[in-house]
Amino acid sequence: MSSALTPDQLEDRLRGIGAERYHDKHPFHHMLHEGALTKPQVQAWALNRYYYQSRIPMKDSALMARVDDPELRREWRRRVSDHDGREEDDGGIERWLRLTGALGLDRAYVMSTEGILPATKFAVEAYVHFVAERSLLEAIASSLTELFAPKIIAERVAGMLSNYSFIDAETLAYFNKRMDQAPRDSNFALAYVKEHAVRPDQQQAVIDALYFKCNVLWSQLDALHYAYVEPGLIPPGAFQPAAS
């Protein structure tokens, strides 16, 4: 990038990345929402997604550990509370465990993360390390996939309720909170990025960070599709539907 974009031009570039690269374009996403997966395949999705959910407070805590500004820490601390909960049973991780439990997965098994696909672990850990090690601006920019979350959540809830007899509204309660939380969080992060990414190199770093995060999400669905749909090669030690 040879010249700086205006803040609004930068926002347009970032939203364009979502239109091109967000994982709502992935074939596994379409299969999940259109009712094309079996219950064991849906179980594999929920199990592997738990690993991502469980690491979100860890990456957010890593970000806060590098923040000098108390106001920014307070804002980001709310994200940790949203997932961990203020009490033992009221956070996003707990709601996700209710989802996996409703799908018939043992809670202790899910929390052990023993059955997670290796590629899921690699992708998620890469995200945690990215946030901990790259610049604060890049770390915040990587969260901007939340700009595109409400659309995929609405599709997911409507599609799964319509197409799976083993899914009900209570099973998907996790997503109700995210419909409010994701826009709140993404609006804050977008405003921060537009204010602080002013030089061409900073703006390019922000753009690259969002590309990276989209790749993290996409690669998780790649792994699920490869292991549980086509060609159906489940790595040793990963969740085996027949044994669930």
C-alpha positions, 0 to 999 in steps of 0.5 A: 500500500503506497498511500494511506486510505481514509478511515471510511475507505479502510472500513470498506476494504475490511468489509470487502474481506468479509464479503470475499473470505468469511466462512459463511462461504464454506461448503461445510457451513452450507451443509450445516445450515441446510440440514445436509449433515448427519447428527454425528457430523453436527456433533463433530462440528459442535465439539471442535467449535468448543475448542475455539470458544474455550480459547477466546478468553485466553486470547483476549486475556493475552491482549489485555496483558499488553494494554496500558490504557485502563479504558481499553482494558475495561472494554476488552474485559467485558469480552472475557466475562461474556465467555467465562461468565460472571458466575459459573453457569452464565457465560458463553462457554457454559452455553456452548457446553449445553449445546454439546450436551443437548447433542448427546456429547459427554461434558467431561469428554468435550472439556477434555478436548481429547477428541479435537481435530489436530488441524482445529488445534493448530488453527486456534492456537495460531490465533491465540499466538497471533493476538499475544505476539503481534502488535496491539493494532493487529490483535484488535483488527483480527477480531473484526470477523465479528462484523460479519457474525450476525448474518451467519448466526441468523442463518445458522439458527434459522437453518438448524431449527428448520432442518434438524429434529434434534435441535431446538431453540434452547439448544442454540441459546448460545447464539441469542447473546452473540446477536447483541455482543458481536455488533457491540464488540465489532463496532468498538474494534472497528472504531479503534482501528479506524482511529489508530491505523493511519499510515499505509503500513498500519492499514496494511497490517490491519488488512492482513490481520483480518485476512489471517483471522478469516483463514483461521475460521476457514481452516477449521471448516476445512478440517471438519469437511476433510475428516467427517464429510469427504474423504472422511479421514478421521485422524487417530485420537479424534472424535469417532462418531460410531464410538460416541 
